Amino acid sequence: MLRPLPILTVLTLNAWTLLAQPAAAVVAAPATAAPATAAAAGAVVPARIPDLMLAEARCRDFGAPPANGAVQSKICEPGDTLAVSFTNLREWMADPKNKPSELVLVLDGRVMKGLTPRGPDTQYKELAFDLKRLDGDQPDSKANRDAWNALLSRSKSNLTISVGVALGGNPPYFGPATARMQVFPSYSWLIVAFLFALLVVFFLLAHKSDILRDASSPPGGPKLAFSLGRCQMAFWFFVILAAYNYIWMVTGDRDSLTSGALILMGISAGTAMGALVVDSSKRDQRQSLANEQTALLARLATLPSAIAAVAAAAADPTVLQTEQIQKQARLAQVNTALGNLPSPPGASEGFLLDILRDETGVSFHRFQMAGWTIVLGFVFVVGVYQSLAMPDFSATLLGLMGISAGTYVGFKIPDPPK
């Protein structure tokens, strides 16, 4: 009766042994994996290439004497060389993918396409960028010029700009450092003085001479009326001349004239030329009729005595009488033609009245032409000031200017030359 107990004990011990075997295997597994983990911990991880760090940016003044053996700095101008210093250029170049020649200058967050560096220097600390506007036939020229215009149009005096670089011109931008930029060159006062002197000389000529009048004033007589066509041509001449010099001073661009500016000058010149042709035709016709009238009057003054002399000599005066009748008929026709012609230009009544009036008074077609000229001139000047580029007016606006000019010339045909 006591024998079943040992058998039950043996069975219980065997069951515990079977249950203990998987747990032992699980516990033993990490021990076998430990050498692999240790091996991974001993592997060498490549060092991360740091981002490019800028130290400073400055333009060198090679014309000034060196200070402490170093070239002095100056305020940057377009055309100068900007030296950009780095704290870790050599370390950044350790990566074969990082090439300094692929860096592009970034000014105030604007990528200056085409401005790639020279260098690095012997100490691998500095790259040099030429601050230049690209010519029209170079790659990235339009993007480069647009970026310069946007940068320089922000301020009309010296400004502080942020300087950075970008690999391939794409983000991220490395930086920033700061530099001082001079918008107007040192010789700008000479250009301003020249334009002012030219304007003063022109106003003196306009006051003393007939440069803005369609006809020459009689010697010793009053000055004749001003010409709207010539005044418009002078207006666009000075607006475009000043705009061209302003753009050149700020940007150094010598090719800023647009097709729209040329068309505006062409319209104003064509208007003045058309008015001159019409006025000249009237003047020649009036002079021809006046000369013929004088000759007819002189001949008719001699015919009565000639007829009487022939009659006294018992000759036939029929030929002279016929001539007299013909001359009188022609004189009547000449007088009628002269009466139908507009009166010659009169004395000036003041600049504003001269350009707005015709023989019937102030006329709308003249007011329309003067109004559109002033409006487009204002828009033109504001556009140049804000964007440093001459605006290109649409074909619709230029057509409107042409219509106004054509209307002015057309209405001059029956009007007195002014």
C-alpha positions in Angstrom: 0.0 0.0 0.0 3.0 2.3 0.4 4.5 1.6 -3.1 2.4 4.1 -5.2 4.0 7.1 -3.4 7.5 6.7 -4.9 6.0 6.3 -8.3 4.0 9.6 -7.9 7.1 11.3 -6.7 9.1 10.2 -9.8 6.4 11.4 -12.1 6.3 14.8 -10.5 10.0 15.3 -10.7 10.0 14.4 -14.4 7.3 16.9 -15.1 9.2 19.6 -13.4 12.3 18.7 -15.4 10.4 19.0 -18.7 8.9 22.3 -17.8 12.3 23.7 -16.7 14.1 22.9 -20.0 12.5 25.7 -22.3 13.1 28.4 -19.7 16.8 27.4 -19.5 17.1 27.6 -23.2 15.5 31.1 -23.2 17.9 32.2 -20.5 20.9 30.9 -22.4 20.0 32.6 -25.7 21.2 36.1 -24.6 24.5 34.6 -23.6 25.1 33.4 -27.2 24.1 36.8 -28.7 26.3 38.8 -26.3 29.5 38.4 -28.5 27.6 39.8 -31.6 26.5 42.9 -29.6 30.0 43.5 -28.3 31.3 43.2 -31.8 28.8 45.8 -33.0 29.8 48.2 -30.2 33.4 48.0 -31.3 32.6 49.1 -35.0 34.0 52.6 -36.2 31.2 55.1 -37.1 32.1 57.8 -39.8 32.3 61.4 -38.4 29.6 63.8 -39.6 30.8 66.6 -41.9 29.9 69.9 -40.2 27.9 72.6 -41.9 29.8 75.5 -43.4 30.2 78.4 -40.9 30.8 81.9 -42.0 33.0 84.2 -40.0 32.8 87.6 -41.8 32.3 89.2 -45.2 34.1 92.4 -46.3 35.3 94.2 -49.4 38.9 95.2 -49.5 40.2 98.7 -50.2 43.4 98.1 -52.1 43.8 101.8 -52.7 44.2 102.6 -49.0 47.4 102.0 -47.1 47.5 98.7 -45.2 46.7 98.8 -41.4 48.8 96.4 -39.3 50.0 94.7 -42.4 46.5 93.9 -43.6 44.4 95.4 -46.4 41.7 97.7 -45.0 38.0 97.1 -45.5 35.6 99.4 -47.4 31.9 99.7 -48.0 31.0 97.4 -50.9 29.9 98.7 -54.3 28.7 96.8 -57.4 31.8 95.7 -59.2 33.9 95.1 -56.0 35.2 91.8 -54.8 33.5 90.5 -51.6 35.8 88.3 -49.4 33.9 85.8 -47.3 35.8 84.1 -44.4 34.9 80.7 -42.9 35.7 79.0 -39.7 35.7 75.4 -41.0 36.2 75.5 -44.7 38.9 72.9 -44.7 36.8 70.5 -42.7 33.7 71.1 -44.9 35.8 70.3 -48.0 36.8 67.0 -46.5 33.6 65.6 -48.0 34.3 65.0 -51.8 30.8 66.2 -52.6 31.5 69.6 -51.1 33.2 71.7 -53.8 33.8 75.5 -53.2 33.4 76.2 -56.9 29.7 75.1 -56.7 28.9 77.6 -53.9 26.7 80.6 -55.0 26.5 83.9 -53.2 23.3 84.7 -51.3 22.6 88.4 -50.4 19.6 89.2 -48.1 18.2 85.8 -48.8 18.4 86.2 -52.6 20.4 83.8 -54.6 22.8 85.7 -56.9 22.8 83.4 -59.8 26.2 83.2 -61.6 28.2 84.6 -58.7 30.5 81.7 -57.9 33.8 82.1 -55.9 37.5 82.1 -56.5 39.7 80.3 -54.1 40.1 79.1 -51.4 43.2 80.9 -50.2 46.3 79.2 -49.0 45.0 78.9 -45.5 41.6 77.5 -46.6 39.7 80.3 -44.8 38.4 82.6 -47.5 36.5 82.7 -50.8 36.2 85.7 -53.1 33.0 86.7 -54.9 32.9 89.4 -57.6 29.8 91.6 -57.1 28.8 92.0 -60.7 25.7 92.0 -62.9 25.9 89.5 -65.7 25.7 90.6 -69.3 22.6 89.8 -71.3 24.2 86.9 -73.2 25.6 85.0 -70.1 23.8 82.1 -68.4 21.6 83.0 -65.5 21.8 86.7 -66.7 18.1 87.5 -66.2 17.9 85.9 -62.7 21.1 87.7 -61.7 19.9 91.1 -62.8 16.5 90.6 -61.2 18.1 89.7 -57.9 20.4 92.8 -58.1 17.4 95.1 -58.9 15.4 93.7 -56.0 18.3 94.1 -53.6 19.4 97.6 -54.6 15.8 99.0 -54.9 15.2 98.4 -51.2 17.3 101.4 -50.2 18.5 104.5 -51.9 21.4 105.0 -49.5 24.0 102.7 -47.8 22.5 99.5 -46.4 23.5 96.5 -44.4 23.0 93.2 -46.1 23.2 89.6 -44.9 25.7 87.5 -46.7 25.5 83.7 -47.1 26.4 80.9 -49.5 24.4 78.0 -50.9 25.7 74.9 -52.5 24.5 74.9 -56.1 22.2 77.8 -55.2 19.8 75.6 -53.4 18.8 75.5 -49.7 20.1 75.2 -47.1 21.9 78.6 -47.0 25.0 78.8 -45.0 25.5 82.0 -42.9 24.8 84.7 -42.4 27.5 87.3 -42.1 26.9 91.0 -42.7 28.4 93.6 -45.0 27.8 97.2 -45.9 26.7 98.1 -49.4 26.9 101.5 -51.0 24.0 102.0 -53.5 25.2 105.2 -55.2 28.8 105.4 -56.4 31.1 108.2 -55.3 30.9 110.0 -58.7 27.1 110.2 -58.6 27.1 113.9 -57.8 28.8 114.6 -61.1 26.0 112.9 -63.0 23.4 114.8 -60.9 25.2 118.1 -61.5 25.4 117.4 -65.3 21.7 116.6 -65.6 20.8 119.7 -63.5 23.1 121.9 -65.7 21.6 120.4 -68.8 18.1 121.1 -67.6 18.9 124.7 -66.6 20.5 125.4 -70.1 17.4 123.9 -71.7 15.0 126.1 -69.8 17.1 129.2 -70.6 17.0 128.2 -74.3 13.3 127.6 -74.1 12.8 131.0 -72.6 15.2 133.0 -74.9 14.9 131.1 -78.2 12.3 129.3 -80.3 13.4 125.8 -79.4 9.9 124.8 -78.2 8.0 127.0 -80.7 6.9 125.9 -84.2 7.8 129.1 -85.9 10.6 131.7 -85.5 9.6 134.8 -83.7 9.9 138.0 -85.7 13.0 140.0 -84.8 12.2 142.6 -82.2 8.7 141.2 -81.9 7.0 139.2 -79.2 7.7 135.5 -78.8 5.3 133.2 -80.6 3.2 130.4 -78.9 4.7 127.2 -77.5 4.2 123.9 -79.5 2.6 121.0 -77.7 4.3 118.5 -79.9 7.8 119.9 -79.2 7.1 120.2 -75.5 6.0 116.5 -75.4 9.2 115.4 -77.2 11.3 117.4 -74.7 9.4 115.9 -71.8 10.1 112.3 -72.8 13.7 113.1 -73.7 14.5 114.3 -70.2 12.5 111.6 -68.4 14.2 108.8 -70.3 17.6 110.5 -70.0 17.3 110.9 -66.2 16.0 107.3 -65.8 18.9 105.9 -67.9 21.5 107.7 -65.8 19.8 106.8 -62.5 19.8 103.1 -63.4 23.4 103.3 -64.5 24.4 105.0 -61.3 22.8 102.4 -59.0 23.3 99.2 -61.0 26.1 99.9 -63.5 23.8 98.6 -66.2 24.5 100.4 -69.5 21.9 98.6 -71.5 18.7 99.5 -69.6 16.7 101.0 -72.5 13.6 99.0 -73.3 11.5 98.8 -76.5 8.7 100.6 -74.7 11.0 103.6 -73.9 12.1 103.7 -77.6 8.5 103.6 -78.8 7.6 106.5 -76.4 10.4 108.5 -77.8 9.4 107.6 -81.3 5.7 108.6 -80.7 6.8 112.0 -79.3 9.2 112.6 -82.1 6.6 111.5 -84.7 4.1 113.8 -83.2 6.4 116.8 -83.3 7.4 115.9 -86.9 3.8 115.5 -88.0 2.9 118.9 -86.5 5.9 120.5 -88.1 4.9 119.1 -91.5 1.3 120.4 -91.2 2.5 123.8 -89.9 5.1 124.1 -92.6 2.6 123.3 -95.3 0.2 126.0 -94.0 3.1 128.4 -93.8 4.3 127.7 -97.3 0.8 127.9 -98.7 0.1 131.2 -96.9 3.4 132.7 -98.1 2.8 131.6 -101.7 -0.7 133.2 -101.8 0.6 136.3 -100.1 3.3 136.7 -102.8 0.8 136.1 -105.5 -1.5 138.7 -104.0 1.2 141.2 -103.9 2.1 140.6 -107.5 -1.5 140.8 -108.6 -2.1 144.1 -106.8 1.0 145.6 -108.3 0.0 144.6 -111.8 -3.6 145.8 -111.4 -2.2 149.1 -110.2 -0.4 149.6 -113.5 -3.1 148.3 -115.9 -5.5 151.4 -115.8 -2.8 153.7 -116.9 -1.6 151.3 -119.6 -5.1 150.9 -120.9 -5.5 154.7 -121.0 -2.3 155.1 -122.9 -3.2 152.6 -125.4 -6.6 154.2 -125.9 -5.0 157.6 -126.3 -2.8 156.2 -129.1 -6.0 155.0 -130.9 -4.9 151.4 -130.4 -7.0 148.5 -129.3 -6.9 148.1 -125.5 -8.8 144.8 -125.5 -5.8 142.7 -124.6 -5.0 144.8 -121.6 -8.7 145.0 -120.6 -9.0 141.2 -120.7 -5.8 140.9 -118.6 -7.3 143.3 -116.1 -10.5 141.2 -115.8 -8.5 138.0 -115.4 -6.2 139.6 -112.7 -9.2 140.9 -110.8 -10.8 137.4 -110.9 -7.6 135.7 -109.7 -7.2 138.3 -107.0 -10.6 137.5 -105.7 -9.7 133.8 -105.6 -6.5 134.5 -103.8 -8.2 136.7 -101.2 -10.8 133.9 -100.6 -8.0 131.3 -100.2 -6.1 133.5 -97.7 -9.3 134.1 -95.8 -10.0 130.3 -95.5 -6.5 129.7 -94.2 -6.0 129.7 -90.4 -4.4 132.8 -89.1 -0.6 132.7 -88.5 0.6 131.8 -85.0 0.2 134.7 -82.6 2.1 135.9 -79.6 2.5 133.6 -76.6 -0.2 133.9 -73.9 1.7 131.8 -71.4 3.0 128.2 -71.5 -0.2 126.4 -70.3 -2.6 128.3 -72.6 -0.3 128.0 -75.6 -0.2 124.1 -75.4 -3.9 123.7 -74.7 -5.6 126.3 -77.0 -6.3 126.5 -80.7 -8.1 129.2 -82.6 -11.3 128.4 -80.9 -9.9 128.4 -77.4 -8.8 125.5 -75.1 -9.4 122.2 -77.0 -10.1 118.8 -75.6 -7.8 116.9 -77.9 -4.8 119.0 -76.7 -5.9 118.5 -73.1 -6.2 114.7 -73.6 -2.7 114.4 -75.1 -1.1 116.5 -72.4 -3.0 114.6 -69.7 -1.9 111.1 -70.9 1.7 112.4 -71.3 1.9 113.5 -67.7 0.2 110.3 -66.3 2.4 107.9 -68.2 5.5 110.0 -67.3 4.6 109.7 -63.6 4.1 105.9 -63.9 7.4 105.7 -65.8 9.4 107.6 -63.1 7.8 105.6 -60.2 8.5 102.3 -62.0 12.2 103.2 -62.5 12.6 104.3 -58.8 11.0 101.1 -57.4 12.4 98.4 -59.7 15.5 100.0 -61.2 14.3 99.1 -64.7 12.5 101.1 -67.3 8.9 99.9 -67.5 7.7 98.2 -70.7 4.2 99.6 -71.4 1.7 97.3 -73.0 0.8 97.6 -76.6 -2.6 98.9 -75.5 -1.1 101.9 -73.6 1.3 102.7 -76.4 -1.5 102.5 -78.8 -3.5 105.0 -76.7 -0.5 107.3 -76.8 -0.4 106.9 -80.6 -4.1 107.7 -80.9 -3.8 110.8 -78.8 -0.8 112.0 -80.9 -2.6 111.2 -84.2 -5.7 113.1 -83.0 -3.6 116.1 -82.2 -1.9 116.1 -85.6 -5.3 115.5 -87.3 -7.0 118.4 -85.6 -4.0 120.7 -86.5 -4.8 120.4 -90.2 -7.6 123.0 -90.1 -6.2 124.8 -87.0 -3.7 127.6 -86.9 -0.1 126.3 -86.4 0.8 126.4 -82.8 
